Amino acid sequence: MLDTALLNTLRDICGEGRVLTDDESLQHYGRDWTRFHRPAPCAVVLPGSIEEVQSIVRLAAREQLSLVPSGGRTGLSAGGVACRGELVVALDRLNRIDKFNPVDRTVRCGAGVITEQLQQFAEEQGLYYPVDFASSGSSQIGGNISTNAGGIKVIRHGMTRDWVAGLKLVTGTGELLDLNRGLIKNNAGYDLRHLVIGAEGTLGIVVEATMQLDRSPGDLAVLVLGCPDMAAIMQVLASFQAQIELSAFEFFSELALQKVVQHQGLQRPFETPCEYYALLEFEQADEAAMDKAMTLFEHCVEQGWVLDGTVSQSVAQAQNLWRLREDISETITPWTPYKNDISTVISKVPDFLAEVEEVVNSNYPDFEIVWFGHIGDGNVHLNILKPESLELDAFREQCGEVSKWVCEIVQRYGGSVSAEHGVGLLKKEYLGYSRSDAEIEIMRQIKRVFDPHLIMNPGKIFDV
């Protein structure tokens, strides 16, 4: 708990009612979607302007008070968890959308703008913001930038990084940096914007961003295909990509489908049970596009790569098919899943996944494993479900052993221990499996430049 003088100074900065110390608020704002660290912030502040954020940071620098920036709190690596008495800076009130420029196709967003708000704003302008994921209804743009969020459209549209035309950052000294300012071409020295994107709040607090928008796509059709194994899914991917520009290529396992159907009241896409399922989305510009997709589907069936399948006939059907994939994370939450967000190059995914599954199954045969992910960009999500009879601490300890083995496989395949969720606290001890000692030391040096008082989300990604 902060002393009365500091609390009063924070109230002077943010206003009465914008400094929270009650237990419910501390629990709410002090955590993200992970449940392995108990939140214990000293207080929560909700600034309403960039200037207020700067004043908070300057105060924290003087008082050596650690800060944890908080967005939509949907993170999956404990990057937004305040468990060591830090002050949480919740950016919910920085939620304005303005300065839309139809020529440049850009729009200015406060860090607290919800992803879905930006998507809806773009749609109202006849444009499109393509970065999308299951948490788009609650995640915030500042958090998306800080974790370089990916999601379901990466195969065509890339990561959040590709849509940030400029951003404003409050550094660890309270200085405001205005990075890139919406320019498409800017080779005047280092592009510091890209250091900030994905830094998980360790270099400063993202307070505003200029986001790029795209043309609105035509009608999007969705195919769900049942496949006998991962090798078949990769053949399906290669076949479709050769002739159709896919906007998404996702996969999920039979167990994932069973959980979603049982707990979300959805229908199976077809009766044939399959080991894995692929979900494909493509732009249906005309009848010829669907004819080509059906020809490819028939070819995959003839080759034995697809056992059954279905295609959307309406927008509502497409949305329901997407729910089979998008609702998985929410569905398995009651099992307190231990998540591994891992990646390798696309061509190596089948062997990569098979090795990981063998390690987990052979050592913990009683654990249920739910697989899903963005197979079109090499990113798979391993979710180990906690048995009801196992205590949380024991489960976490056993999963820690699993993660070490999994990360050894990741290292052997030249992959990443965190494809899109960030490192936070959950993956910190495994960072060395994806980054060299020299890289990590350079990261530490960069942090010291941006955050000389070491108050910005300390302890996340690496120790300094």
N, C-alpha and C positions, 0 to 999 in steps of 0.2 A: 504494500500500500504506500502511495506517495504521501509525503508530509503535507500538511494543510497549506503551507505557503506555495508549494509547487502546484497543487490542485487549483488554488485560487488564481495563480498566474495563467494556467491553462484555460480556466474559465474566462479570464480577461481576454485571452486570444480568440477563443472559439464561441464564447457566449454561454450563458447559463443553460443548463440542460444538454450541453454538447460534450460534457465530460462525465463519463459513466464509471461508477465504482461498485455497483451492485453485482452480486454473484451471478445472476442470470445473464447480465450483459457481458461480464468477463468470460463466462463459458461460451456464449454465442459468438462473440467477436474474436476470441482468443484461439479459435481452432479452425481447421478446414475439414475436408471429408475424411481424413485419416483419423483413426481412433487409438493410436498407439502411444500418444503423448498427452498427458493431462494438461489442459490449458491453465496457466497461472499468471496472467498479466497483472500489472500493478494498477492499470486503469485503461480506459478507452477514450480516445478523442475523435470527434467527427468534424474536421475542418470543413468550411464552406467555400474556401477560396484558395488559390495558389499562395497568396500572401500569408494566409493563416498557416499553411503547411510550412512555409519558410520560417515563420516565427517559432513554430513547434520544434523544428529541427535545430534552429539556433539555440533555443532553450536547452534542448537535449544535449547538444554539443558542450554547452557550458557546464551542465550538471552531470555529464557522463551517463546519460540515461539512454539505454538501448531502445530502439524503435523497431516495431514489426508492422510493415504496411499490410493492410487488409482490404481485399476487394470483395468478390462474390463468395469467397471462402469455399470454393469448389475444388481446391487443389488436392492432389493425390500423393504428394511426397512430403507433407508436413512443412512445406516452405512458408506457409502462413500461420504456423502455430507459435503462440507466445507462451512458452512453458518455463521461462526463467525470470519472471518478474519484469518483463519488458512493457513498455507503453505501446499499445496498439493504436495505429493511425488508420482509422477506417475511412475510406474514400467515397462512401456511398453518396455524399451530398455533392460531389463534383460530377454531376450527371447531366450537364448541358450538352446539347447537340446544336451547333451553329456554324456559320461561315461555310455554308454549302456552295461549292463552285461547280456549276454544270459543265463548264468548258474543261476544267482540269479533272473533273470527276473526283473531287476530294471533299471531305467534310471534317470539321473540327469536333472532337469529342473530349469531354472531361473523362478523367480516369475511371469515374464511377458509372459511366454509361454501360447499361446491360447489353451484352452481345446481341440479343434478340431485338432490342431497341434500335440498334444500328442497322440490323437486317431489315426491319420494318421501315425505317426511314429511307433506306436505299430503294426499297420497293415502291414507296410513295413517289419517288423521283423517277421511276421507270428504270432504275439501276439495280445493282446486285452487290451485296457483300458476301463473298463465298465461304469465308472461314466459318465452319459449323461443327458442332459437337453436341453431345447429349445435355450438357450443362448450359446451353446457350440462353436459357430462360433465366439464369441467375448469375452466371459468370460475368465479370466486368472487363472492359477493354484494358484498363491498367494492368489487371492480373493476367490477361491474355498476352499482353506485350511482355510482361515480366517473366513469363514462362515460355514465350514463343509458342503458344498453343497451336496444335495441329488440327486433328479431327478427321472428319470423314471425306473431305474434298481435296486432300493434299495431292492425290495422284494427278489432278489437273491444275489446281489453283495454288498449291504450295502452302506454306505455313504462315502464321501471323506476320512474321518478318517481311514477307513479300508484299504486305498491304499497308505498311507503316511508312507514309511519305515524310513524316516528321514527328518529333515528340519533344515535350518539355520535361525536364528532370530537375528535381531539387536534390542537390548533392548532400553529402554528409556535413558540409559546412553551412548549408542553407542557401547556397548560391543557386540561381536558376539558369540552366542551360537550355537554349532553344536550338535543337539539333536538326539540321537539314532543311527545315522550313518548307517542306512540300516539293522540293526540287526533284526532277527526274534524273538530271545529270548534274553531278556535283563532285568533282575530283579535286577539290581544294583541301588537300590534306586528309587526315584520317576521318573516317565516317564513324564518329563516336556513338551515333544512334544504334549501330549494330552491336556495340559492346553492351549497351543498356538492355537491348532486347534479349530476353532469356537469362538475365542476371539475377532474377528472383528477388529483386529489391535490395541486393547487397551493395550496390553502387549508389543508390539513391532512390527517391520515390518518383515514379512516373505520375505526373499530374494532368497531362493533356497530350493528345495525339492528333495529328492530321492523318486521316485514314483514306486510302485509295478505294474507289468503287469501280465496278466493272459493268459491262453491258448485262442486261437481264437475259438469262437463258430462255430458250423456247420450252415447250412441253418436255418434262423429264419423265422418262419411262424407267421402271424398276423391274429387274429380273431377280428371282431367287432360285438358285440351282443347287441341287443336292449332289455331292461328290463322294466317291468312296474313300479318298485319302487326300493328303495335302499335295502330293505330286500331281494328282488330277486337277486340283484347283489351280496350280501354276500353269498347267497346259491350257485351261480355260482362259486364264488371264492373258497368256501369250496370243491365243487365237483371237480373242475379242480386240485386244489392243492393236493387233496388226491391221484391223479394218475399221474400227470404231473408236472415236475419241471418248473415252470413259470419263465421267465426272466423279465416280466413286467405284471402288472395288473392295468390299469388306468381306470378312469371313467370321463364322462362329461355329461352335461345336454342337453336337447333338444335345449334350447336357445343358449347354446355355439355352438352346431352344426349349428344352423341357421346362427349365425353370421359368422362362418368360411366359410360355403358354399357360403354365399352371398358376402363376401368381399375378399375371396381368390380364387374364381373361381373353387372350388372343387365340386365334385359330392357327393350327399348323398350316404352312403354305401348301402342303400336299401330304398324302398319307405315308409315302415311302420314307422310312427312317434312314438317315444317311450319317456317316461319320462326321462329315463337315458340310457346311453350306456356304455358298458364295452369294453375295448380294452385289449386283451390278446396276449402276445408274448411267444413263446416257441421254443426250439431248435428241428428242424425236422431232427433227425439223420437218420431216415429211414421211409419207408412207414407205418410201424407199429405205429409210433408216430402220424402221421396224422389220421390214422384209429381210434386210441384211442381218439383223439381230437373230431372227428366227432361223435363217439359213445357218448361221454360226451355231446356234443352239442344237439344231439337228446334227450338224457335223460332230459336235462334242458328245452327243448321245451315241452316235455311231462308233466313235472311238472308245467308248466306255468311260469317258471322263465325267459324264453327267448321268445320273440315274433317274432324275425327275426334275421338274421345274415348273415355275409359274411366272407370268408376266402381268404387270398392272394394267388394268383397263380404264382406270380413272385416277384422278388426283387422290381421292379418298383411299383407293386400294394401294396406291404407291405409298401413302403415309402409313398405312397399316403394315405393309411389308417392311418399311423402314423401322417400325417399332420393334420388330423381331430382333433387330440388331441394337437399336438405340436404347431400348429399355433394359438391357442386360445389367448395366452397372447399378441402376436403381433396384432391380429385382434381387440381386445377390447381396445388397447392403446388410440385411439382417444376419448374414453369416460372417460378418466382419472379415471380408476377404483380405488376404495379404497379396498385394499386387506387385507384379514385376512388369514394368513397361520397357520392353527390350526391342532391339532392332538389329538387323544385319542387311546386307545387300539382298535385293529381292530374289535373285536366283538361288541363294543359299537357304531360303526360309524352310523348305520341307525337311532337309537334314538337320538344320538348326533346331526346329521345333521338336523333331523326333528325339534328339539327344536330350533336350530339356525334359520332355515328358518321361523318358526312361529314367532319368535321375530321380525325379520326384516320385514316380510310381514305385520304383524299386526300394526307396528308403522310407516312404510314408504311404503305404498302399491304402490306408484308411482315409486319406485326404481326398476330397472331391476337387477336381481341377476343371475350371471353366476357362475355355479358350475363346478369345475373339480378338478382332483387331483390323488394322488397315493394311491388309495383305498387299495391296497395290503399291505401297511405299516401303514395305519390309518391316513394318512395325506390328508386333504381336503383343497381346496382353495376357499374361499368365495370372490367373486368379485362383488362389488356394483358399478353399472355404474352411472356416473353423468348425470342427465337429462340436456338437452341442455339449458333449461331456468334457471337453478340454477347456481348462482355464485360459484366459486371454494371455497372461504372461507366459505360460508354458507354450501356447500356440505360437506366440511371437518368437520365442527362443528357437523353437524347432524350425520355423520359417526362415529365421536368420541363417541357419545352417543350409537350408535349401537355396537361399539367395546367393550364398558364397559359391555353391556348386554351379548355379545358373550363371553367375557372373564369370566364372572360369570358362564356361562354354562360350559366353558372349565374347570374351577376350580372344579365344581361339579362332572365332569366326570374324574377328575384326569389327565387332558391332558396338552398340552403345547400351550402357546399363540404364539409360533414361532417354527414350526416343522422343517423348513429348511432354511428360509430366513434370520435368525438372528434377533436381537432386534433393533440395530441402534438407531435412534431417534423416529421412527414411533411407536415402541412397548414398549419403555422404561417405560412409565407410567403404563403399564400392566404387567410388569415383576413379580410383587408380586402375581399375580394370579397363577403363575407356580412355583415360588421359595419362600422359606421361608425367613423371615428377617435374620435368622442366616446364611443361604446360601449366601444371597446377601452381608452381612457384610464380610464373608470370601472372597468373590470375590473382594471386595474393598481392603482387606488386601493384596491379591495376586497381584493386580494391583500396589500397592505401592511398592512392592518388585521389580517387573520388571521395573516399570516406576516411580521412586521416584520423578521426577520433574513434573509428571502428564501432560506430553506433547503429549502422544500418543493417538490420536483420542479421545480427551476429550469430555465428555458429551454423549458418546454413551454407550448403555446398561444400565448404571446407573450413578448417580452423585457421586463424591468422596468428 
